[in-house]
């Protein structure tokens, strides 16, 4: 189910940024917790973080909803 | 819905286009251009007669389609079967999501629904010519939540008056706090105000007089 979650994060991120072709998600498994490392173009960082981190929080909330539904543990990290 | 249409004249078609694009603050790819009148600078028999070019520029409002496409894809990737209905008025989009697992997209106190609504609003307004407020509901959740908050507000106002003390509510988002404030606005035995920083900001009902 992790692959679907990776695609879900990609869809959200690509819809928010100016350079969707530079969106990538790297998936890692850390002791049963799926870590999704989201990377976007440098000038798009603000588009996925938002003022006071509001966009990043909303993205994490949606991913969390999916993770709960699938009974998995997941964390979203935004990387440079 | 919400298309922006302007007519612009210029000495040449090119000039009219560039003036119109400047006025709308958009690029040529974003608009539809119709030439209503070509310019001419020479009349018959060489008599100088100038005629301006006139064009019509239409900036389309695709907000409803953008919202529908984005949410369809989002629901699909969440592995949920959903029917999305978008009602488009000039200033807002009312979106209703029908799904057999609405609890998943509502979340605790509507947290997930608010997150989906916030992201959709950004996606819709990123390139749209006019700002559209986006409201997303499922299973009438927002209406039911509003009714719950009105009942809660009245009950806690009574508690504050009876005990002559202040009563704090749990943290709420700005939309929900506004419902509490407006419900109790007419009650002159109490006053309401908000304390704390987002996302922990909450309403306090204080007994007065």
Contacts between the chains, C-beta under 8 A, distances in Angstrom:
chain1	res1	chain2	res2	distance
A	4	B	77	6.3
A	4	B	78	8.0
A	4	B	79	6.1
A	7	B	77	5.3
A	8	B	74	7.3
A	8	B	77	4.0
A	8	B	78	6.1
A	11	B	73	5.4
A	11	B	74	6.4
A	11	B	77	5.3
A	12	B	74	7.0
A	12	B	119	6.3
A	15	B	70	5.6
A	15	B	119	7.7
A	15	B	123	4.7
A	16	B	119	7.2
A	16	B	122	6.2
A	16	B	123	6.5
A	16	B	126	7.6
A	52	B	198	7.6
A	54	B	118	7.2
A	55	B	118	7.6
A	55	B	119	7.2
A	55	B	122	6.9
A	57	B	115	7.5
A	58	B	114	7.8
A	58	B	115	3.9
A	58	B	116	7.9
A	58	B	118	4.7
A	58	B	119	5.2
A	59	B	115	7.7
A	59	B	119	7.0
A	61	B	107	7.0
A	61	B	111	5.9
A	61	B	112	5.7
A	61	B	114	7.9
A	61	B	115	3.7
A	62	B	74	7.7
A	62	B	78	7.9
A	62	B	112	6.6
A	62	B	115	5.3
A	62	B	116	6.1
A	62	B	119	6.9
A	64	B	112	7.9
A	65	B	78	7.6
A	65	B	104	5.7
A	65	B	105	6.7
A	65	B	107	5.6
A	65	B	112	4.3
A	65	B	115	7.9
A	66	B	78	5.2
A	66	B	79	7.7
A	66	B	104	7.8
A	68	B	104	7.6
A	69	B	78	7.3
A	69	B	79	7.5
A	69	B	101	7.3
A	69	B	104	4.9
A	70	B	79	7.6
